[in-house]
Amino acid sequence: MIRETSAPLVAHRQPLWKRARARDLAAVASYVLAAFWVTYRIWLHPTWGLAANRADQAFFEWMLGHGALVATGQASPFVSGQMNAPLGINLMANTSVLGISIPLTPVTLLFGPHAAFNVFLTGGLILTAVSWYLVLSRYLLHRRLAAWIGAGFCAFAPGMISQANGHPNLVSQFLVPVLIWRTLELRKARFVVNGVLLGLVIIWQAFINLEILFMTAVGLVIFLIVAGAVRWRETRATWRPFLFGGLVAGGVALAALWYPIAILLNGPQSYSGLPLEVRDYGADLAAYVALSRESLLGSMATARDLAQNAAEENSFFGWPLLALTLVVVVALRRSAAAIGLFVVGVVFAYLSLGPVVRLHGEPTGIPSMWASLHEVPVLSSAVPTRWALAVTPVVGLLLAMGVAAAQRHAETITAPARANAFRAVAAAALLVALVPIAPTALPATKLTNTPDFVTDGTWARYTAGGRSIVFVPMPNSGINDPIRWSGATLTRMPLAGGYFLAPVGPDRIASFTSEFRPTNYFLRYVARSKKVPALSPESRANARGDLAYWNAGAVVIPQRRDTELWKKALTSLYGAPPERVGDVWLWDVAKLPG
């Protein structure tokens, strides 16, 4: 075990390994406290959810329910017909998180997908911090204080806390430091063993989030090229085991992933690119020096108009932190690792600006790197602003390297007063940079109660033969409660409509829901106008055709403030009043006249 100070041991002190273990446990405890501080509202109130992004929380609860069925052999892992009846959804193209949902199956089965989501989100933050800490302290830096600061930033930076608003798959980055570690290990002679281990990590990360895996791979390639060029003599001595190990890792990963990737690219309900509006999600230049709404000194005012929504404030580092990062890079300019990381950070930041580089929302005229890349097949499925999220570990690593360098420099100062003064200045610089962006607790809100119709299993009467339930209003990104309710049944309750990515139109560009049918247009008109239009026989025939298309067993109106409006509208549409079944109103499709 490497000591962090050269002070001699004294007989009455604890053994070094015990003190090291105590420091490690203290580091882990601090990360646990930070994670529960960020998410405490959804733990304190079990029926609450994330206020800023209820749609994605419902989506991931649904995926956790699906994962439990996969783990128990009751569902296909890559395609599901339990949402978006009758077409279903491509789970590989919809972030199925099988790498998390399957391990969490005991939690899901015992406590439900809602509790499993809380474990996913909070546990993802904790594991990410702990993983960075272990890799930094044991492998990259061998300095616990530096590792603690760098790992804490990598897990709790503003972009990560922003993504915690409904994207637990993006904050669960605990395999990213492992990917870096195992990639660097390829330089050693045991290239077969190291290649297999790296391949296994790649496979696991692919089933958590492919976007993070892709950005990590791009970052590693850039870093290795730059650092290798700076240290060319060392590179020449290690390129062979690195190459052979990389081939082994690629072979292992491809052997397991070729079929899921084939489903992703060409399987049922696959698509050719993200929705066009999402492809334009770029980070504003001004956001890099601003503070996010979830930062200690940030607010809605500091983040307004600089990000697309509360879950995509990826680039809010604040000018003190950026200034400190530049100081670290200058101070470590002779380090190949620091130069490589700096280049990766600059490239990722440039990519994050999207197809049009903007400053406070206005085009700057600066050429965009992303403009020529966002139509490339693989890149067309990447959200440009999330390249800024990939800047977070770059900054975290540079911070950790800077702290480690400052520790080493302080140890060389022989005058205690000067050494203490240097440490005080370094600590003050860290505080000025990090305190403004310290994480705050995520806002939460009470979720709509799950109807007894769902919890007592009444829905099953109407789904025999693979029939679906049509909730009104139909589920989408704005109406997401039915998705959460289906998740509570472990996705056994099939839904018409939903919130997912699926191809629309001849170009098969993705949309966040399926193509509209006549009933969808009718429901949208009623929702917007609060009126029931006059209906023709053709309109009623189209509505019956839609029920047949969805293979609907029942049309259900849960208890809402506008229940009477929907009862009136659908009574007019179907030519018959609903029946009261428990705490919902429904039309049994089999009993509808004519």
Residue pairs with C-beta under 8 A, 6 or more apart in sequence:
1 16
1 17
1 20
2 142
3 16
4 143
4 144
4 145
4 407
5 411
6 411
9 16
13 19
14 22
20 144
23 144
24 133
24 137
24 144
27 130
27 133
27 144
27 147
27 148
27 151
28 126
28 130
28 133
30 148
30 152
31 125
31 126
31 129
31 130
31 133
31 151
31 152
31 155
32 126
34 125
34 129
34 152
34 155
34 156
34 439
35 122
35 123
35 125
35 126
35 129
35 155
35 156
36 43
36 122
37 439
37 441
38 122
38 125
38 156
38 161
38 164
38 439
38 440
38 441
38 442
39 118
39 121
39 122
39 125
39 164
39 441
39 442
40 441
41 48
41 441
41 442
41 443
41 444
42 48
42 49
42 50
42 118
42 121
42 442
42 444
43 118
43 122
45 444
45 446
46 114
46 115
47 446
47 447
47 449
48 444
48 445
48 446
48 447
49 57
49 58
49 114
49 444
49 445
49 447
50 57
50 165
50 166
50 442
50 443
50 444
50 445
51 442
51 443
51 444
51 445
52 165
52 166
52 309
52 310
52 311
52 442
52 443
53 165
53 166
53 167
53 309
53 310
53 311
54 166
54 445
54 447
54 480
55 166
55 477
55 478
55 480
55 483
55 499
56 165
56 166
56 167
56 311
57 117
57 166
57 480
57 484
58 480
58 481
58 483
58 484
58 487
58 499
59 480
59 483
59 499
59 500
60 97
60 117
60 120
60 166
60 168
60 169
61 113
61 114
61 116
61 117
61 483
61 484
61 487
61 488
62 83
62 113
62 483
62 484
62 486
62 487
62 491
63 91
63 94
63 95
63 96
63 97
63 101
63 487
64 97
64 100
64 101
64 104
64 108
64 113
64 116
64 117
64 120
64 487
65 108
65 113
65 486
65 487
65 488
65 489
65 490
65 491
66 75
66 80
66 82
66 91
66 96
66 101
66 487
66 490
66 491
67 96
67 97
67 98
67 100
67 101
67 102
67 104
67 105
67 108
68 101
68 104
68 105
68 108
68 109
68 113
68 490
69 75
69 490
69 491
69 492
70 76
70 77
70 98
70 101
70 102
71 101
71 102
71 105
72 105
72 109
75 82
75 491
77 91
77 96
77 98
77 260
78 90
78 91
78 92
78 96
78 260
78 263
78 267
79 88
79 89
79 90
79 91
79 263
79 267
79 268
79 269
80 88
80 89
80 91
80 491
81 87
81 88
81 466
81 494
82 88
82 486
82 491
82 492
82 493
82 494
82 495
83 89
83 483
83 486
83 491
83 494
83 495
83 497
83 498
83 500
84 269
84 495
84 496
84 497
84 498
84 500
84 502
84 513
84 514
85 468
85 494
85 495
85 496
85 550
85 551
85 552
86 468
86 549
86 550
86 551
87 268
87 269
87 502
87 514
88 268
88 269
89 269
89 498
89 500
89 501
89 502
90 263
90 264
90 267
90 268
90 269
90 270
90 271
90 502
91 98
92 260
92 261
92 263
92 264
92 267
93 264
93 267
93 269
93 270
93 271
93 501
93 510
94 500
94 501
95 169
95 209
95 210
96 207
97 120
97 168
97 169
97 207
97 208
97 209
98 207
99 204
99 205
99 206
99 207
99 208
100 120
100 124
100 168
100 169
100 172
100 208
101 108
101 116
104 116
104 119
104 120
107 115
107 116
107 119
108 115
108 116
108 490
112 488
113 484
113 487
113 488
113 490
114 484
114 487
114 488
117 168
120 168
120 172
121 164
121 168
121 171
123 172
124 168
124 169
124 171
124 172
124 173
124 174
125 155
125 156
125 160
125 164
125 171
126 155
127 172
127 174
128 154
128 155
128 160
128 171
128 172
128 173
128 174
128 176
129 151
129 152
129 154
129 155
129 156
130 151
130 174
131 151
131 173
131 174
131 175
131 176
131 177
131 178
132 147
132 150
132 151
132 154
132 155
132 176
132 177
132 393
132 396
133 147
133 148
133 151
134 177
135 177
135 178
135 180
135 181
136 143
136 146
136 147
136 150
136 151
136 177
136 397
136 400
137 143
137 144
137 147
137 148
139 181
139 184
140 147
140 181
140 397
140 400
141 147
141 150
141 400
141 401
141 404
143 400
143 403
143 404
143 407
145 403
145 407
146 400
146 401
146 403
146 404
146 407
147 400
149 399
149 400
149 403
149 430
149 434
150 396
150 397
150 399
150 400
150 401
150 403
151 396
151 400
153 392
153 395
153 396
153 399
153 400
153 434
154 160
154 173
154 177
154 392
154 393
154 396
154 397
155 171
155 173
156 438
156 439
157 317
157 392
157 395
157 396
157 437
158 291
158 292
158 294
158 295
158 298
158 313
158 316
158 317
158 318
158 437
158 439
159 292
159 313
159 314
159 315
159 316
159 388
159 389
159 391
159 392
160 171
160 173
160 389
160 392
161 292
161 294
161 295
161 439
161 440
161 442
162 292
162 294
162 307
162 310
162 311
162 312
162 313
162 314
162 316
163 170
163 171
163 311
163 312
163 314
163 389
164 171
164 442
165 294
165 310
165 311
165 442
166 311
167 311
169 208
169 209
169 212
170 209
170 211
170 212
170 386
170 389
172 208
172 209
173 212
173 393
175 201
175 204
175 205
175 208
176 205
176 212
176 216
176 393
177 393
178 201
179 198
179 201
179 202
179 205
179 213
179 216
179 220
180 216
180 220
182 194
182 197
182 198
182 201
182 249
183 198
183 220
183 224
185 194
185 197
185 198
185 245
186 194
186 195
186 198
186 241
186 242
186 245
186 246
186 249
187 238
187 241
187 242
188 194
188 241
189 241
190 241
191 241
191 242
191 244
191 245
191 248
192 244
192 245
192 248
194 241
194 245
194 248
194 249
195 244
195 245
195 246
195 247
195 248
195 249
195 251
195 252
196 248
196 249
196 252
198 245
198 246
198 248
198 249
198 252
199 248
199 249
199 250
199 251
199 252
199 253
199 256
200 252
202 213
202 249
202 252
202 253
202 257
203 252
203 253
203 256
203 257
205 212
205 213
205 216
206 213
206 253
206 257
206 260
207 260
210 264
211 382
211 383
211 386
212 390
214 378
214 382
215 348
215 382
215 386
215 387
215 389
215 390
216 390
219 344
219 348
219 390
219 394
222 340
222 343
222 344
222 347
223 340
223 341
223 343
223 344
224 340
226 336
226 339
226 340
226 343
226 344
227 336
227 337
227 339
227 340
228 235
229 235
230 336
230 339
230 340
231 336
263 270
264 270
269 502
269 503
270 503
270 508
271 501
271 502
271 503
271 508
271 509
271 510
272 377
272 380
272 503
272 507
272 508
272 509
272 510
273 279
273 375
273 377
273 380
273 381
273 509
273 510
274 380
274 381
274 382
274 383
274 501
274 509
274 510
275 501
275 509
275 510
275 511
275 512
276 509
278 383
279 355
279 374
279 380
279 383
279 384
280 354
280 355
280 356
280 384
281 308
281 312
281 354
281 383
281 384
281 385
282 352
282 353
282 354
282 355
282 356
282 357
282 358
282 370
282 384
282 385
283 307
283 314
283 315
283 349
283 352
283 353
283 354
283 384
283 385
283 387
283 388
284 305
284 306
284 307
284 315
284 358
284 359
284 360
284 361
285 353
285 357
285 358
285 359
285 364
286 306
286 359
286 360
287 303
287 306
287 307
287 313
287 315
287 316
287 388
288 315
288 316
288 317
288 322
288 349
288 388
289 317
289 318
289 319
289 322
290 298
290 302
290 303
290 306
290 316
290 318
291 297
291 298
291 299
291 302
291 303
291 316
291 318
291 436
291 437
292 298
292 302
292 303
292 307
292 313
292 316
292 437
293 299
293 300
293 302
293 303
293 310
293 313
294 310
294 313
294 439
294 440
294 442
295 302
295 316
295 318
295 436
295 437
295 438
295 439
295 440
296 435
296 436
296 437
296 438
296 439
296 440
297 435
297 436
297 437
298 316
298 436
298 437
303 313
303 316
305 360
305 361
306 313
306 316
306 360
306 361
307 313
307 314
307 315
307 316
307 385
308 385
312 383
312 385
312 386
314 352
314 385
314 386
314 388
314 389
314 391
314 392
315 349
315 352
315 385
315 388
315 391
316 437
317 325
317 391
317 395
317 437
318 433
318 436
318 437
320 432
320 433
320 436
321 395
321 433
321 434
321 437
323 433
324 399
324 402
324 429
324 430
324 432
324 433
325 345
325 395
325 398
325 399
327 402
327 429
328 338
328 398
328 399
328 401
328 402
328 405
329 338
329 339
329 342
329 398
331 402
331 405
332 338
332 398
332 401
332 402
332 405
333 339
335 401
337 401
338 398
338 401
341 394
341 397
341 398
341 401
342 394
342 398
344 394
345 391
345 394
345 395
345 398
347 369
348 387
348 388
348 390
348 391
348 394
349 387
349 388
349 391
350 369
351 369
351 370
351 373
351 384
351 387
352 384
352 385
352 386
352 387
352 388
352 391
353 366
353 368
353 369
353 370
353 384
354 368
354 370
354 374
354 384
354 385
355 368
355 370
355 371
355 374
355 384
356 363
356 368
356 371
357 363
357 364
357 365
357 366
357 367
357 368
358 364
370 384
373 379
374 380
374 382
374 384
399 430
403 426
403 430
406 422
406 423
406 426
409 422
410 419
410 422
410 423
410 426
411 419
413 419
413 422
447 481
447 484
448 481
448 558
450 484
450 485
450 488
451 485
451 558
451 559
451 582
451 583
451 584
452 458
452 582
452 583
453 459
453 556
453 558
453 581
453 582
453 583
453 584
453 586
454 485
454 488
454 489
454 493
455 488
456 582
458 581
458 582
459 469
459 489
459 493
459 554
459 556
460 492
460 493
462 469
462 553
462 554
462 586
462 588
462 589
463 469
463 493
463 494
463 553
464 553
465 551
466 494
466 551
467 494
467 551
467 552
467 553
467 554
467 589
468 494
468 495
468 496
468 550
468 551
468 552
468 553
469 482
469 493
469 494
469 495
469 496
469 552
469 553
469 554
469 556
470 496
470 497
470 547
470 550
470 552
470 554
470 555
470 556
471 479
471 482
471 495
471 496
471 497
471 556
471 557
471 558
472 523
472 555
472 556
472 557
472 566
472 570
473 479
473 523
473 527
473 566
474 482
474 496
474 497
474 520
474 523
475 481
475 482
475 483
475 495
475 497
475 498
475 499
476 497
476 498
476 499
476 512
476 513
477 499
477 512
477 513
480 499
481 558
482 495
482 498
482 558
483 495
483 498
483 499
485 493
486 492
486 493
486 494
486 495
496 550
496 552
497 513
497 514
497 520
498 513
498 514
499 512
499 513
500 512
500 513
501 510
501 511
501 512
502 510
502 511
502 513
502 514
503 509
503 510
503 511
504 510
504 511
504 514
504 515
505 515
516 524
517 542
517 546
517 549
518 539
518 542
518 543
518 545
518 546
519 542
519 543
519 546
519 547
519 573
522 533
522 539
522 543
522 569
522 573
523 569
525 531
525 533
526 532
526 533
526 565
526 566
526 569
530 562
530 565
532 565
532 568
532 569
532 572
535 572
535 573
539 573
540 573
540 574
540 575
543 573
543 574
544 574
544 592
546 552
547 555
547 589
547 592
552 589
553 588
553 589
553 590
554 586
554 587
554 588
554 589
555 570
555 574
555 578
555 586
555 587
555 589
556 584
556 585
556 586
557 563
557 566
557 567
557 570
557 578
557 584
557 585
557 586
558 583
558 584
559 583
559 584
560 566
563 585
567 577
567 578
567 585
570 578
570 587
571 577
571 578
574 587
574 592
575 592
575 593
575 594
576 587
576 592
576 593
578 585
578 586
578 587
579 585
579 586
579 587
579 588
